[in-house]
Amino acid sequence: MRAILSPSGAVVCLVLATMLAASPGCSALSTVAFWVYGNNAPAKFEGLEGKRVAVVCLDADSLKGPGSEADRIARTVAAKLGYNVPDITIVRQSEIADWFDSHDQDVTEYTDIGRGVKADMVVGIDLESFSIHEGQTLLKGRATVTTRVYDMQRGGDVVYESPSHEISWPESGARHVTENEANFRTVFIHTLSDRIARDFFAYDKVEDFGADAAYLSNN
């Protein structure tokens, strides 16, 4: 069977080939072998497997319900978990939205949502900050998030926590505002959601290495 490379994989291969050309010898070969074969990252938390899971992202300053970025992050993270975590059942975002609509009071606890939609687990994402502008002339995505998993079968205990941290993209440099800002926002939300979701399934770190290059090659 012939392997077919994704666009990001092709970019990575090109970069690795350049590394080999620039640094001939055993050390370069070892580096390439490490990238290709020995750089898998395991899941940090595997407890979502076989569970009914609600993914909720809220503005941590107000906790009044999903806003535009928060809602898109929740939907994207939920989709990634549904695709990558074995035997998971994802609570539909429309079901979560219906629960919000039927509750006039401010939402202060992710466990309230979990009970309301009958979830086994809640992935609660606090979106503490979100921006895509670096000054007046540059685009650079920055978001600060905290992720917690609440086990509703154990009374809502927090069974996993990723402490507050900033995620920025592109990691190196920035893009000029003359680019399509809506497209940049979409790609950043996708990248941010991917970084959040990867706590819960194994992935190849080579994908991180090629992410910026893949975007730049298409813009």
C-alpha positions in Angstrom: 0.0 0.0 0.0 1.4 3.4 -1.0 1.4 6.1 1.8 -0.3 9.4 0.9 1.0 12.5 2.8 -1.3 15.2 4.0 -0.3 18.8 3.1 1.1 19.4 6.5 2.9 16.0 6.3 4.4 17.1 3.0 5.7 20.3 4.5 7.3 18.4 7.4 9.0 16.0 5.0 10.4 19.0 3.0 11.7 20.6 6.2 13.3 17.3 7.3 14.9 16.9 3.9 16.3 20.4 4.2 17.7 19.4 7.6 19.4 16.4 6.1 21.0 18.4 3.4 22.2 21.1 5.8 23.5 18.7 8.4 24.8 15.5 6.8 25.8 12.6 9.0 24.5 10.3 11.7 23.3 13.1 14.0 20.9 14.4 11.3 19.6 11.0 10.5 19.0 10.4 14.2 17.1 13.6 14.4 14.9 12.7 11.5 14.3 9.2 12.9 13.2 10.8 16.2 10.7 13.1 14.4 9.3 10.4 12.2 9.2 7.4 14.5 9.7 8.4 18.1 7.8 11.5 18.9 4.3 10.3 19.8 2.6 12.1 22.7 0.2 10.0 24.8 -3.1 11.3 26.1 -2.8 13.2 29.4 -6.2 11.9 30.5 -7.9 8.8 29.1 -11.0 8.9 31.2 -13.4 10.1 28.5 -13.3 6.8 26.7 -16.7 5.1 26.7 -18.4 8.1 28.4 -21.2 10.5 27.5 -19.3 13.8 27.5 -20.5 17.4 27.4 -18.0 20.0 26.1 -18.7 23.5 27.4 -16.6 26.6 26.8 -17.5 29.8 28.8 -16.1 33.3 29.1 -14.5 32.9 32.5 -15.1 36.6 33.3 -18.9 36.5 33.1 -19.9 32.8 32.9 -23.2 33.9 31.3 -23.1 31.3 28.6 -21.3 30.7 25.4 -20.2 33.7 23.3 -19.2 33.6 19.7 -15.6 32.4 20.2 -16.4 30.2 23.2 -19.2 28.5 21.3 -17.0 27.8 18.3 -14.3 26.5 20.5 -16.7 24.1 22.3 -18.1 22.8 19.0 -14.6 22.3 17.5 -13.2 20.6 20.6 -16.3 18.4 20.8 -15.9 17.4 17.1 -12.2 16.5 17.6 -13.0 14.4 20.7 -15.7 12.6 18.9 -13.4 11.7 16.1 -10.3 10.7 18.2 -11.5 9.3 21.5 -12.7 5.6 21.3 -16.3 4.9 22.2 -17.1 8.4 23.3 -20.6 9.8 23.1 -20.6 13.6 22.6 -23.6 15.6 24.0 -24.9 17.6 21.0 -24.1 21.3 21.3 -27.8 22.1 20.4 -28.8 20.1 23.5 -26.4 22.2 25.6 -27.7 25.4 24.0 -31.3 24.4 24.8 -30.3 23.9 28.4 -28.9 27.4 28.5 -32.0 28.8 27.0 -34.2 27.3 29.6 -32.2 28.7 32.5 -32.4 32.4 33.0 -30.0 32.6 35.9 -26.3 33.0 35.3 -24.4 29.8 35.0 -21.7 29.4 37.7 -21.0 25.7 37.7 -20.1 23.3 34.9 -21.6 20.6 37.0 -25.1 22.2 36.7 -24.8 21.8 33.0 -23.6 18.2 33.4 -26.6 17.3 35.4 -28.9 19.1 33.1 -27.8 17.2 30.0 -27.2 13.9 31.8 -23.5 13.8 31.0 -21.1 11.3 32.6 -18.3 13.8 32.2 -18.1 17.5 31.5 -15.0 19.1 29.8 -15.2 22.6 31.1 -13.1 25.2 29.2 -12.6 28.6 30.8 -11.8 31.1 28.1 -10.0 33.7 30.2 -8.8 35.9 27.2 -9.0 35.8 23.4 -7.5 38.1 20.8 -6.1 38.0 17.3 -4.5 41.4 17.0 -0.9 42.3 17.8 -0.9 46.1 17.7 -2.6 47.8 14.9 -0.9 46.2 11.9 -0.3 42.5 12.8 -2.5 39.4 13.4 -1.4 37.0 16.1 -3.8 34.7 18.0 -3.5 34.6 21.8 -5.8 32.9 24.2 -5.6 32.0 27.9 -7.5 28.9 28.8 -8.0 26.5 31.7 -9.5 23.1 31.1 -11.1 20.8 33.8 -12.9 17.5 33.6 -15.8 17.0 36.0 -16.9 13.4 36.7 -20.6 13.5 37.2 -20.7 9.9 38.3 -18.5 11.0 41.3 -20.6 14.0 42.3 -18.9 16.4 39.9 -15.4 15.9 41.3 -12.6 17.4 39.2 -10.6 14.4 37.9 -8.3 16.3 35.5 -7.1 19.9 35.2 -4.9 21.7 32.8 -3.8 24.9 34.6 -4.3 28.3 33.1 -1.9 28.9 30.2 -1.6 31.0 27.1 -1.7 29.5 23.7 -0.4 31.7 20.9 -0.4 31.2 17.1 1.6 31.4 14.9 4.2 30.5 17.5 6.9 32.4 15.5 6.1 35.8 14.1 2.8 37.3 13.1 0.8 38.0 10.0 -0.1 41.4 8.5 -3.7 42.7 8.9 -4.0 42.9 5.1 -4.7 39.2 5.2 -8.2 37.8 5.5 -9.0 38.4 9.2 -12.0 36.2 9.3 -10.0 33.3 7.9 -7.2 34.0 10.4 -9.7 33.9 13.2 -11.1 30.6 12.0 -7.7 29.0 11.7 -6.7 30.2 15.2 -9.8 28.8 16.8 -9.2 25.5 15.0 -5.6 25.5 16.3 -6.6 26.5 19.8 -9.3 23.8 19.9 -6.8 21.2 18.7 -4.3 22.1 21.5 -7.1 21.8 24.1 -8.5 18.5 22.7 -5.1 16.8 22.5 -5.0 16.4 26.2 -7.4 13.5 25.7 -6.0 11.4 22.9 -2.6 10.4 21.6 -1.1 12.3 18.7 2.1 12.7 16.7 4.1 15.8 17.7 5.3 16.2 14.1 1.9 17.7 13.5 2.9 20.6 15.8 6.2 21.0 14.0 4.5 21.5 10.6 1.4 23.5 11.7 2.8 27.0 11.2 4.6 26.0 8.0 1.5 24.4 6.5 -0.6 27.5 7.2 2.1 29.8 5.7 2.4 27.7 2.6 -1.3 28.2 1.9 -1.4 32.0 2.5 
